[in-house]
Amino acid sequence: MSKFEQDFQRALQYFHAGQLDKAQAAGQKLLKRNPGNPGLLQFLGEIAWRQGKNRLAEDYLRRAVASNPDDPQGHYRLANVLATSRRIDDAVRHYRQSVRLQPDYWQANMNLGSMLLAEGRLVEARECYERTLEHRPDLTQVSCYLLDLRLALGELSAVNSMSASVHSLIRRCIDSDEHDFSALMYLAPLLSVSRQDYLALSQKMDELLSKPVTSALHAHAPKGGKLRIGYLSPDFGDHPISHVTLGVFGQHDRERFEVIAYSMRDRTGNADQAYIKKIRQSCDDFVDLSGMTVRQAAQRVVDDGVGILVNLAGYMSPPSLEILSWRPAPVQVYWLGHGGGLGLSFINYMIADAMVIPTGAEGGYREKVVRLPDSYHCADTPPISESEQSRADHGLDDDAFVFCAFNNPNKIDSGVFDAWMNILRRVPGSQIWLSSPGNSADLKRNLRAEAQQRGISPDRLVFAKRVPDKSMHFARHRLADLFLDTFVYNASTTAIDALWAGLPVLTRPGNDFVSRICATHVANVGLGDMICSSTQEFEDRAVFFASDSASLAMFRDRLARNRLSAPLFDNPRFVRHLESAYLEMWRRHLSDEGAESFDVVPIE
């Protein structure tokens, strides 16, 4: 072995031992003697990237690529740095070049898929994930991404065929030490994963998240003075979580509480700035954790003296759960994010209500259940545009009965689509108005093909266009006649939007949290009689309303009267109930009583 090889091996040993400074110093010495060596340049670029020095990393890696443009690994590493710096187009170009040079480079295919997915290029992303699985069929996370993409693209038949393999996917996760199956936890309700399998998955996830924690941080928040509440989320910006929580932050009683927003993501895009400014103004502090390690972020929560840390993301943000696994706050709570519990030992409580988790159903959740008196979900009350919009503006027929279903397409499965098509079949000339995120031509084509297979003319499916702002989106609900819910995973903020705009919502709850979300919304705006007990009743009532305009008008009038006074849109009342929950959690902590489920007493 040459002297160069010996020295390079020593530098690699430092690198693999996590001694990045020593690895860097050794690499730089070698580079002085071997300038332009592409392997050394890649090595130093990788070190700089892991140290968070993206500009330095990019410089090294661009030199490496220039020195050896046919090395797929150089392009891959440069793309990783560019992706971290949010330079998506540049990253995509280098990932593509890496794959061209080495088609079986599964890591490059996988990361390219993620970049394309972030850009809304769903079909290209799906193709990347398919190529990845050709070479690494054991990658659970990629299998989950592919399932989610097929749902988002309306490929209902393909999802049905893939669902048969979900149980074996679950067993593989449970039987291995693979960390990366958080997407499966989020998708579980959409794939009708059994409660038993979900609990087994969450137990495994708990073990994996807890394993790196050598010792909990044992946070000791101040016992006197104001109670500090920390809200942890990657979605502080132009996102539904911010839309509904913004009013909560500002409504908190500042005589008793301090509010800190912990942001998991650098959301510096122009579209987010107005929301971030409002959130900053509504909170006592706004802390950007995006540049910190999980351990550093957890320590920051400890240093801030947070008493109750509220996770708003769940399995949609694995790093946020890793932070909580260090137990940086004495009391840790899960709320909003996605429906249902997380099943993690380091989460003390979850926020619910009597509809989503009825009395007696607490045993199905590892967290202790805290029921708020009305709804577990707060609601936004934004302005609604008064600008004139016609049905023709949106491709709707003036004389048609228009059913609206603006749910995220990945909530549409064969069961609910069958019900919708049955309704269209029984209501001649009716149309269903659907959401089309990113104006996806593939989604439209696939769902129209599914309709045609069921004997429904494809042109009866109308897809919503983008409108300039949210206020116009609210206003266009008024062009529809009735909102139809999804079954397995209900409308959440989408249903709230419809109700706020004055559009009645028809729902059919199931047996678990995520299939009962919409029922709690309609009940808390005084439309409890829009809750159906079966799919057949759901179809029959939709058909009835289409034929009885007087009955539907009665519901519209009731919604118009209720929406300004009903609990769903009474944010101050909601916040008082939420604060009562926090105070009881804190009282139990201070008295060493331990976490227990409880119901918050309603304000008279």
C-alpha positions in Angstrom: 0.0 0.0 0.0 1.4 3.4 -1.0 2.0 6.3 1.5 -1.0 8.1 -0.1 -3.3 5.1 0.4 -2.1 4.7 4.0 -2.8 8.3 4.8 -6.2 8.2 3.0 -7.2 5.1 5.0 -6.3 6.9 8.2 -8.5 9.9 7.2 -11.3 7.5 6.4 -11.0 5.9 9.8 -11.4 9.3 11.4 -14.5 9.9 9.2 -16.2 6.7 10.1 -15.4 7.3 13.8 -17.3 10.6 13.6 -14.1 12.6 14.1 -14.8 15.0 11.3 -12.3 17.7 12.2 -9.5 15.2 12.2 -10.7 13.7 9.0 -10.9 17.1 7.4 -7.3 18.1 8.5 -5.9 14.8 7.2 -7.8 15.2 3.9 -6.6 18.7 3.4 -2.9 17.7 4.0 -3.4 15.0 1.3 -5.0 17.5 -1.1 -2.0 19.8 -0.9 0.2 16.9 -2.1 -2.4 15.7 -4.6 -4.3 18.8 -5.9 -7.3 18.0 -8.2 -7.6 14.4 -6.9 -11.4 13.7 -7.4 -11.6 11.1 -4.6 -10.1 13.5 -2.1 -12.3 16.4 -3.3 -15.4 14.2 -2.9 -14.2 13.2 0.6 -13.6 16.7 1.7 -17.0 17.8 0.2 -18.8 15.0 2.1 -17.1 16.1 5.4 -18.0 19.8 4.8 -21.6 18.9 4.0 -21.9 16.9 7.2 -20.5 19.8 9.1 -23.2 22.0 7.6 -20.7 24.0 5.5 -22.7 23.8 2.3 -20.8 26.5 0.3 -17.4 24.8 1.0 -18.9 21.4 0.3 -20.3 22.7 -3.1 -16.9 24.1 -4.0 -15.1 20.8 -3.3 -17.7 18.8 -5.1 -17.9 21.0 -8.2 -14.1 20.6 -8.5 -14.4 16.9 -8.2 -17.1 16.7 -10.9 -15.0 18.9 -13.2 -12.0 16.7 -12.6 -14.0 13.4 -13.3 -17.3 14.2 -14.9 -18.0 10.5 -15.5 -18.1 9.5 -11.9 -21.8 9.1 -10.8 -20.9 9.4 -7.1 -19.5 12.9 -7.6 -22.7 14.1 -9.2 -24.7 12.3 -6.5 -22.8 14.0 -3.6 -23.0 17.4 -5.3 -26.8 16.9 -5.8 -27.2 16.1 -2.0 -25.5 19.4 -1.1 -27.6 21.4 -3.6 -30.8 19.7 -2.3 -29.9 20.7 1.2 -29.4 24.3 0.0 -32.9 24.1 -1.6 -31.5 24.6 -5.1 -33.9 22.0 -6.5 -33.4 22.4 -10.3 -29.6 22.1 -9.9 -29.9 19.1 -7.6 -32.3 17.4 -10.0 -29.8 17.9 -12.9 -27.0 16.2 -11.0 -29.1 13.4 -9.7 -30.2 12.7 -13.3 -26.6 12.7 -14.5 -25.7 10.3 -11.7 -28.5 7.9 -12.8 -27.5 8.2 -16.5 -24.0 7.2 -15.6 -25.1 4.4 -13.3 -28.7 3.3 -13.8 -28.7 1.0 -10.8 -27.5 3.7 -8.4 -30.6 3.3 -6.2 -29.6 6.1 -3.8 -29.5 8.6 -6.6 -32.9 7.3 -8.0 -34.4 7.6 -4.5 -33.2 11.1 -3.9 -34.2 12.2 -7.4 -37.7 10.9 -6.7 -37.9 13.0 -3.5 -36.8 16.1 -5.3 -39.3 15.6 -8.1 -42.0 14.9 -5.5 -41.2 18.2 -3.8 -41.6 19.9 -7.2 -45.1 18.3 -7.7 -43.8 16.1 -10.6 -45.6 13.0 -9.3 -45.3 10.7 -12.3 -41.6 11.3 -12.7 -41.2 10.7 -8.9 -43.2 7.5 -9.1 -40.9 6.2 -11.9 -37.8 7.0 -9.8 -39.2 5.1 -6.8 -40.1 2.2 -9.1 -36.5 2.0 -10.4 -35.2 2.2 -6.8 -37.3 -0.7 -5.7 -36.1 -2.8 -8.7 -32.7 -2.7 -7.0 -33.7 -2.4 -3.4 -37.1 -4.0 -2.9 -36.5 -4.0 0.9 -36.7 -0.2 1.3 -39.9 0.2 3.3 -40.0 4.0 3.1 -39.8 4.0 -0.7 -42.6 1.4 -0.9 -44.6 3.8 1.2 -43.8 6.8 -0.9 -44.9 4.8 -4.0 -48.2 3.8 -2.3 -48.8 7.5 -1.4 -48.0 8.6 -4.9 -50.4 6.1 -6.4 -53.1 7.4 -4.1 -52.3 11.0 -5.0 -52.4 10.1 -8.7 -55.8 8.4 -8.4 -54.4 5.0 -9.4 -57.1 3.2 -7.4 -56.7 -0.2 -9.0 -52.9 -0.1 -8.6 -53.3 0.8 -4.9 -55.7 -2.2 -4.5 -53.2 -4.5 -5.9 -50.3 -3.1 -3.8 -52.4 -3.2 -0.6 -52.2 -7.0 -0.7 -48.5 -6.6 0.1 -49.0 -4.2 3.0 -49.2 -6.9 5.7 -45.9 -8.4 4.6 -44.4 -4.8 4.6 -45.7 -4.4 8.2 -44.1 -7.7 9.3 -40.8 -6.7 7.7 -40.8 -3.4 9.7 -41.7 -5.1 13.0 -39.0 -7.9 12.5 -36.2 -5.5 11.6 -34.3 -2.6 13.0 -35.0 -0.3 10.0 -35.9 3.2 11.3 -37.3 4.5 8.1 -41.0 3.5 8.1 -42.6 6.6 9.5 -44.4 7.1 6.2 -46.1 3.7 6.8 -47.4 5.0 10.1 -48.9 8.0 8.4 -50.4 6.0 5.6 -51.7 3.2 7.8 -55.3 4.6 8.0 -55.4 5.2 4.3 -54.4 1.6 3.7 -56.9 0.3 6.3 -54.2 -1.3 8.4 -55.7 -3.2 11.3 -55.6 -1.7 14.8 -53.5 -4.7 15.9 -50.9 -4.2 13.2 -50.8 -0.4 13.9 -50.1 -1.0 17.6 -47.4 -3.4 16.8 -45.8 -0.9 14.4 -46.0 1.9 16.9 -44.4 -0.4 19.5 -41.5 -1.0 17.2 -41.2 2.7 16.3 -41.1 3.5 20.0 -38.2 1.1 20.5 -36.3 2.5 17.6 -36.8 6.2 18.5 -36.0 5.5 22.2 -32.9 3.4 21.5 -30.4 6.3 20.7 -31.5 8.2 23.9 -28.8 7.2 26.3 -30.4 9.1 29.1 -33.4 11.5 29.1 -32.8 15.1 29.6 -35.0 15.2 32.7 -36.3 18.6 32.1 -37.3 20.6 35.1 -39.4 23.6 34.0 -39.9 26.3 36.6 -42.7 25.5 39.0 -43.7 29.1 39.6 -44.7 31.9 37.3 -46.2 31.5 33.9 -46.5 28.1 32.3 -44.4 27.9 29.1 -46.1 26.1 26.2 -43.9 25.0 23.3 -45.5 24.2 19.9 -43.3 22.1 17.7 -44.0 21.9 13.9 -42.3 21.9 10.5 -45.4 23.7 9.1 -45.2 27.2 10.4 -46.0 29.1 7.2 -48.7 28.9 4.5 -49.9 25.5 5.6 -53.2 24.3 7.1 -51.6 23.8 10.6 -50.6 27.4 10.7 -54.0 28.5 9.3 -55.9 26.9 12.2 -53.4 27.4 15.1 -52.5 31.1 14.4 -55.7 32.1 16.3 -54.8 29.8 19.2 -51.4 31.3 19.7 -52.7 34.8 19.9 -55.7 33.9 22.1 -53.6 32.4 24.9 -54.0 34.2 28.3 -50.6 35.9 28.7 -51.2 36.4 32.4 -50.8 32.6 32.8 -49.0 31.3 29.7 -46.0 32.0 27.6 -46.0 30.6 24.0 -43.0 29.5 22.0 -43.2 28.3 18.4 -40.4 25.9 17.5 -40.0 25.6 13.7 -38.5 22.4 12.4 -38.1 23.7 8.8 -36.6 26.7 7.2 -39.6 28.2 5.4 -38.1 31.3 3.9 -40.1 31.2 0.7 -42.0 34.3 -0.3 -45.4 32.6 0.1 -44.7 31.9 3.8 -43.5 35.2 5.0 -46.8 36.8 5.8 -47.8 33.8 7.9 -44.5 33.6 9.7 -44.7 37.3 10.5 -48.2 36.7 12.0 -47.0 33.7 14.0 -44.0 35.6 15.4 -46.3 38.4 16.5 -48.7 35.9 18.1 -46.1 34.1 20.1 -43.7 35.2 22.8 -40.8 33.7 21.0 -40.2 32.0 17.6 -37.3 29.6 17.5 -35.8 28.1 14.3 -34.5 24.6 15.0 -33.9 23.7 11.4 -30.1 24.1 11.6 -29.7 22.1 14.9 -29.2 18.4 15.5 -32.0 16.6 17.3 -30.0 16.6 20.5 -29.3 20.4 20.2 -33.0 21.1 19.5 -34.1 19.1 22.6 -31.6 20.9 24.7 -32.9 24.3 23.5 -36.4 23.3 24.7 -34.9 22.4 28.1 -33.0 25.7 28.3 -36.2 27.6 27.5 -37.9 26.1 30.5 -40.8 24.7 28.6 -43.3 22.9 30.8 -45.6 21.4 28.1 -44.3 20.6 24.6 -47.0 20.1 22.0 -46.1 18.1 18.8 -48.2 19.3 15.9 -46.8 17.0 13.2 -46.6 13.4 14.4 -45.3 10.9 11.9 -45.3 13.6 9.2 -42.1 14.8 10.8 -39.9 12.0 12.3 -37.3 14.5 13.5 -39.9 16.2 15.7 -40.6 12.9 17.3 -36.9 12.3 17.8 -36.8 15.6 19.7 -39.5 14.4 22.0 -37.8 11.0 22.5 -35.2 12.9 24.6 -38.1 14.0 26.9 -37.0 17.7 26.9 -40.3 18.8 28.6 -41.9 17.4 31.7 -45.3 17.0 29.9 -45.4 16.1 26.2 -48.6 16.2 24.1 -49.7 15.2 20.6 -52.3 17.4 18.8 -53.6 18.0 15.3 -50.9 16.8 12.8 -52.7 13.7 11.5 -55.6 11.9 13.2 -55.2 9.2 15.8 -52.6 8.4 18.4 -48.8 7.9 18.0 -48.4 5.0 20.4 -45.1 6.3 21.7 -44.0 6.0 25.4 -42.6 9.5 25.6 -45.9 11.2 24.7 -48.0 11.7 27.8 -51.3 12.9 26.3 -53.2 13.3 23.1 -55.9 15.9 22.5 -59.3 14.5 21.4 -63.0 14.9 21.9 -66.0 12.6 22.6 -66.7 12.0 18.9 -63.3 11.0 17.7 -62.6 8.9 20.8 -65.8 8.0 22.5 -65.9 7.2 26.2 -64.6 3.7 26.8 -62.3 3.7 23.7 -59.3 5.1 25.5 -57.7 1.6 25.8 -56.9 1.6 22.1 -54.3 4.4 22.7 -51.0 4.4 24.5 -51.2 8.1 25.2 -53.6 9.3 27.9 -56.7 10.8 26.2 -57.8 14.3 27.0 -61.2 15.2 25.7 -62.1 18.8 25.0 -65.8 19.5 25.5 -66.7 20.4 21.9 -64.1 19.6 19.2 -60.5 18.7 19.5 -59.8 20.8 16.4 -59.8 24.6 16.3 -61.0 26.4 13.2 -59.9 29.4 11.2 -62.3 32.2 10.4 -60.6 34.0 7.5 -62.2 36.5 5.1 -64.3 35.3 2.2 -64.0 37.1 -1.1 -67.1 38.9 -2.3 -65.9 38.9 -6.0 -68.4 37.5 -8.5 -67.7 33.9 -9.6 -69.8 31.9 -11.9 -70.1 28.2 -12.4 -68.9 28.7 -16.0 -65.7 30.2 -14.6 -64.9 26.8 -13.1 -66.2 24.4 -15.8 -69.4 23.6 -14.0 -72.9 23.4 -15.6 -75.4 26.0 -14.5 -78.3 23.6 -14.3 -76.4 20.6 -12.7 -76.5 19.6 -9.1 -72.9 20.0 -8.0 -71.4 17.7 -5.4 -68.1 19.0 -4.0 -65.3 16.8 -2.6 -62.2 18.9 -2.2 -60.4 16.4 -0.1 -56.8 15.6 -0.7 -56.8 12.9 -3.5 -54.8 10.5 -1.4 -57.9 10.1 0.8 -59.9 8.7 -2.2 -60.1 4.9 -2.2 -62.2 2.5 -4.2 -64.9 2.3 -1.6 -65.7 6.0 -1.4 -65.2 6.4 -5.2 -67.8 3.6 -5.7 -70.2 5.5 -3.5 -69.7 8.8 -5.3 -70.2 7.2 -8.7 -73.4 5.4 -7.4 -74.7 8.9 -6.4 -73.9 10.4 -9.8 -75.6 7.4 -11.4 -78.8 8.1 -9.4 -78.8 11.8 -10.0 -78.8 12.4 -13.8 -76.8 15.3 -15.0 -75.1 15.9 -11.7 -71.4 16.6 -11.4 -68.7 16.1 -8.8 -66.1 18.8 -8.2 -62.7 17.5 -7.1 -59.4 18.9 -6.0 -56.4 18.7 -8.3 -53.2 19.6 -6.4 -50.7 20.9 -8.9 -53.3 20.7 -11.6 -52.1 17.1 -12.3 -53.2 15.9 -15.7 -52.4 12.3 -14.6 -54.8 12.5 -11.6 -57.6 13.8 -13.8 -57.0 11.1 -16.5 -56.8 8.3 -13.9 -60.0 9.2 -12.0 -61.9 9.9 -15.2 -60.9 6.4 -16.3 -62.0 4.9 -13.0 -65.4 6.7 -13.5 -65.8 5.3 -17.0 -65.1 1.8 -15.7 -68.1 2.3 -13.4 -70.3 3.5 -16.2 -70.1 7.2 -15.5 -69.3 9.7 -18.2 -65.7 11.1 -17.4 -66.8 14.7 -18.2 -69.1 14.6 -15.0 -65.9 14.8 -13.0 -64.8 18.5 -12.9 -61.4 19.4 -11.3 -60.8 22.7 -9.5 -58.4 25.2 -10.9 -56.0 27.3 -8.9 -57.4 30.6 -7.7 -55.4 33.6 -6.7 -55.9 33.4 -3.0 -57.6 31.5 -0.2 -60.5 34.0 0.1 -61.5 33.2 -3.4 -61.2 29.5 -2.7 -63.7 29.9 0.2 -66.0 31.9 -2.1 -66.2 29.3 -4.8 -67.6 26.7 -2.4 -70.9 28.7 -2.8 -71.1 27.5 -6.4 -71.5 23.9 -5.1 -74.6 22.3 -3.6 -73.4 19.7 -1.2 -69.9 18.6 0.1 -69.3 14.8 0.1 -66.8 13.4 2.6 -64.4 10.6 2.2 -64.8 7.5 4.5 -61.5 5.9 5.6 -59.8 9.2 6.3 -62.3 12.1 6.7 -62.0 15.7 5.6 -60.5 17.8 8.3 -59.5 21.4 7.4 -61.2 20.8 4.0 -64.5 20.2 5.7 -64.0 23.2 8.0 -63.3 25.4 4.9 -66.6 24.2 3.3 -68.6 24.8 6.5 -67.1 28.3 7.0 -68.0 29.1 3.4 -71.6 28.0 4.1 -71.6 24.7 2.2 -73.3 21.8 4.1 -71.2 18.6 4.5 -72.4 15.0 4.4 -70.3 12.5 6.3 -70.3 8.8 7.2 -68.1 8.1 10.3 -66.3 4.9 10.8 -64.9 3.2 14.0 -61.6 5.0 14.5 -60.3 8.5 15.0 -59.5 9.4 11.4 -62.8 8.2 10.1 -64.7 10.4 12.7 -63.0 13.7 12.3 -65.6 15.2 9.9 -68.5 14.1 12.2 -67.1 16.2 15.0 -66.9 19.2 12.7 -70.5 19.0 11.5 -71.8 18.3 14.9 -70.1 21.3 16.4 -71.7 23.6 13.8 -75.2 22.3 14.5 -75.5 19.9 11.6 -75.4 16.6 13.5 -78.2 15.3 11.3 -75.8 15.3 8.4 -74.0 12.4 10.0 -74.9 9.1 8.3 -74.8 5.7 9.9 -73.9 3.6 6.8 -72.7 4.0 3.2 -76.2 3.2 1.9 -77.6 6.0 4.0 -74.9 8.3 2.8 -75.8 7.6 -0.8 -79.5 7.8 -0.2 -79.3 11.2 1.6 -77.1 12.7 -1.1 -79.6 11.6 -3.7 -82.5 13.0 -1.6 -80.9 16.4 -1.2 -80.3 16.5 -5.0 -84.0 16.1 -5.5 -85.3 18.2 -2.6 -84.0 21.7 -2.8 -86.2 22.9 0.1 -84.6 20.4 2.5 -81.1 21.3 1.4 -82.0 25.1 1.7 -83.1 24.4 5.3 -79.6 23.0 6.1 -77.9 25.9 4.3 -80.0 28.4 6.3 -79.2 26.7 9.6 -75.5 26.6 8.8 -75.6 30.3 7.9 -77.2 31.1 11.3 -74.9 28.8 13.3 -71.4 29.4 11.9 -70.8 32.7 13.6 -71.8 31.4 17.1 -71.3 27.6 17.0 -68.4 26.0 19.0 -66.5 25.0 15.9 -65.7 28.6 15.0 -65.6 30.0 18.6 -61.8 30.3 18.9 -61.8 32.0 22.3 -63.9 29.3 23.8 -61.7 26.6 22.3 -58.5 28.2 23.7 -60.0 28.4 27.2 -60.8 24.7 27.0 -57.3 23.9 25.7 -55.8 26.0 28.5 -57.9 24.1 31.1 -56.5 20.9 29.7 -52.9 22.2 30.0 -53.4 23.4 33.5 -54.8 20.0 34.6 -51.8 18.2 32.9 -49.4 20.6 34.7 -51.2 20.1 38.1 -50.9 16.4 37.8 -47.2 16.7 37.0 -46.5 19.0 39.9 -48.4 16.7 42.3 -46.6 13.5 41.0 -50.0 11.9 40.2 -48.9 10.7 36.8 -50.7 11.1 33.5 -54.3 9.9 33.3 -57.1 10.4 30.8 -59.6 13.1 31.7 -62.4 15.2 30.2 -62.3 19.0 30.3 -65.3 20.6 32.0 -67.1 22.8 29.5 -67.3 26.5 30.0 -70.8 27.5 31.0 
